[in-house]
């Protein structure tokens, strides 16, 4: 079949409400809930404030979900946020979002998850840890001597990326089945930890005090802001389900419901899990503890629970990784249909109905990032821009209501205009806090985005006429 004919074949709507909710929840619930609270306790050593930060993160995510629900229902197309930015502000902002997404945000996130999976996998197979090197050498260039090495953990990370990319290439049906299975498993595991933890800690009430005598109001607000950034990271990925809007059945109904139900489910699980942590451990023992879930369950169930928690995190990360691999290529597909990415990425396999080339591009670049070992700082740069693009997409609700009043809106944001305004305001606060606390990373993220401007003009000049194909099919 010719490339032109292949481009006439579009994506198929095969994801129901349950599937969409599992995609949303499965991507968000990764390793964050098992690792984040101890890090938060460093800047916010108070049980009450920690729980409030998790609830605030849930409410902020819900505000974003309610806002994106209107956009997804009005524009139920492959690409999600890329489409909203394009329709509201033009093709360049949409492209810059896709540029950052492909270059570091989605692919870097996949690399982070793959290495996290490998790290917990090495609990059971120590020979495959980050400390076990496959090879190491020094690169001599321009008078510099740079060390480079590849560990067995990186090989495992690349292996799981390629395996899940292959599964998702074989069909949306297989991809969603993996997603549903592992999301159900991780929800079941978290509920088991919560229920058994609450039962075993019945004699211990979680202290909910808000007082931190050694911190003044300014330090407390700064600490809360930093902790909230960690919470937002644990909720990150909630908007990825919008990327696959072109494959959701009855998207005008199912996409808003998936966003809302998924957010409520995640928030409840996160808050209850933290109640168990706080019942199991006093704050001084939590401060700076990265493997907080392992330490808390060991205190409740005994030291042998370490293997159970490692297995639980493996299941959780695997599901999150699959969801990220499933959703990301739909953005590159949409960009290619607009002539703003490699043309082949806009093609769909005639029988499997998946964007195979876009999947392969993502798998290849994410694998290189995994092997490079230098992506983590760049991924931090991208987080600043990701929040900025969240704000831009949320503001698109206001813009499109003004510029496209005739656009069908089967779902309208509940609480408009207050809810989207609160989401924008809160996200702006996180943005400012990041700029103040981590100016180098924030400005580097801006710089990385600016580099995409000449790339945009290259693609735009090469393909001046977009071919949006089956976006509304």
Phi, psi and omega in degrees: 000137182289161179297322180296316179294323179298326181288342178282345179273129185249180176286157183241142181280101183237002182257119177274187180298314180298314180302314183296320179294321178292325175297313182297307182293322183293326178289316185293313183281094179244248179258347188304315183292337180271348189234338198279323191299321179296324177293320178299322184296341178295319182258350183220070186281064181210124180303315182298316180291326178296313178297321179297322178297319178293319178293321178297318177300320178295317179294320178296317178296321178297319177299318177295319180296317178297324179288312180293336180298320177296316181295317181294322179288325180282328182231071186281066186240157174299135178116335175052245187302326176302316181294318183296317179294320179296314183290328183275323190233353182111173189287332182295310178302322177298316179297317182297325174298312180295326178300309179294321181301311183286317187295313185220328191286300181288312182290322176294322176297320177297318179297318178300314181295319181297318179288326175296318176301314181297322181297316179285331176297325182290348174300323181268335180229081186303333181294346182254028183275174178293341180275349179265105185273136173280316173200161179208140177202177179245137178263124179261117181206130175053040178078005180252151176240107186251126179285143176218134179213157176231125180264166177294331177296321177296322177296317177299318179300313178297319180301316182289327175297312182294321180296311181291327176296320177297315179301317181286335174291324184292343176155148177297327180300316179291317179300316181288329178296316177299316181298313181299314183299310186285332176289318177298317179299315183290323176296317178298319179296314180297318178297321178296318177296316182295309184295311180292324179295318179293323179293313183290338182255025183302327180282351181247120176267137180292121179294129184245022181294149180254353185284133173228089189305325186278000182244132174277176185299318180298315179295323179296315180295320177297315179298321178295319179298316179295318178296323180294326176298318177296321178296316180299324175298320180292335177267356186300143180103357182299331183272357183293335179297333177295335179299328183259024181301332179289353180239011179265131176291142180043058187298332180298333178258312190285326181293310176302318180296319180297318179297315184288311181296318179298317180295315180298317180299312182297315182298315179299313180297317181295315182294315180296321178298320179290330174298319178296315177304314184290332175285328185279326188228140170286156183308314181304329179279345181271331188304121177077001182282114182285313181271064186295323180296318181295318181291319181292315180291328176297322178293328182270316189253351183106163186298334183291351182285351181303317180294322180296316180294318178299319177295321179296318179293321177302311179300315183296314181293321180300316179294319179295319179295318179298316180297320179294320178292324179294315191274321187306313184300340179293333176288315180296324176300313180295318178298317180296323177295335176269003181076022183245021177202176179307128187303322182297336180292345178272004180269156179233136179300129186298331181257318184277340178057041175237150178283078190300315183294319178297320176297318181294319178300314180298315181298318181294314182290319178298324178293319178296319177297320179297319181284332184291324182074005183246012187276339190297319179292321178297322178298324176296320176302316185294330181300322178299314180289329179299315178296321178298319178290328173303312181299315180299318180291320178296320178294339178298335176300315179292315183298312184289330175295330180275315186271336180231062182295339181275354181295128179301131180232080180296336173233131176246139184307123176294134178080012178298138003267003187292314184298308178296327178295320178295320178298315179296317181296313181295318178296323177296323177298318178296320180298313180295318180299318178295320180297322180286314185280327183226065185297324181297311180296318181297312181291328176296322177298319176298316180298318179297324179289319180298325177302333180287345183297309176297329177295320177301313182295328176298309180295319183296320179290324181290325182227076184292335182254114179290151175236091189275358170051239191260026185309321185261012181292000000 
